[in-house]
Amino acid sequence: GGHPRPQAGPINSVTLEGHESNVRCVAMQGGLVVSGGGPDVRVWDSKTGGQTGTLKGHQHYISSLDFDAERRLITGSWDKTVRVWKVEEDGGNSDALLVLKEHTSSILSLQRLSDRLVTGSLGGEVFVWNLIAEKCTMKLPTQGNAVNAVAWDRTMILAATDMDIQVMDSSTGRKTETLRGHADVVTCLCLSMPYLITGSRDNTVKVWSMRTWRCVRTISAPGVRSLAVHGENLMVGTDSGELQYWAVRAHTPV
């Protein structure tokens, strides 16, 4: 059986109000929350819910972001650029330290690994960047389909292109596997060694073995939009507005 359902009780919540369009990405470090909706990044105090700053520079919707413990923020946008910011300790306004401009179409996804970054675009590009050298070091075409999600570790890059997941060697860029099984667009990817977890508009989450590249589990969830893993627990955000919490080992919602 699964874990016992938590008892209902008061939930402490703070609503952060200020965005004028849908919020497409959000992250939290320390006491700061950063969120992207329109072309501006908004920075918030997580305890009070008050907005502390606005980071301006993008010319179109911010689609994706990465925020680390040193308060380095990386944002990707429909304006085809990546911007790197250093968020102030008090969350105040600041300018981008770096703008990366190689993409020829809107950026939909990104993920940082140390001082390297992988980005995916609407036109099917997957680019690898060296953030210290401030340049693109590898361009991986993915057959023209939009790259809705990317994930990677030190040896491989994974890109969600339409209904498939492409697996590529991170040093050579060569495609090594194509994972097929979803019946609609793959919207999100999450690595939890030794598994890859994928979510799709086909109302499923699939768990793949990274040793065999076979699907070892399929979980039903309506219109999957986002995934997060902590230990053996899986959070699934859906089109219906639900946030489902799964104990993966038990294969049951908590």
Secondary structure, DSSP 8 states (H G I E B T S, - for coil): -------------------SS---EEEEETTEEEEESSSSEEEEETTT--EEEEE---SS-EEEEEE-TT-EEEEEETTS-EEEEE--TT------SEEE---SS-EEEEEEETTEEEEEETTSEEEEEETTTTEEEEEEE-TT--EEEEEE-SSEEEEEETTEEEEEETTT--EEEEE---SS-EEEEEEETTEEEEEETTSEEEEEETTT--EEEEEE-SSEEEEEEETTEEEEEETTS-EEEEETTTTEE-
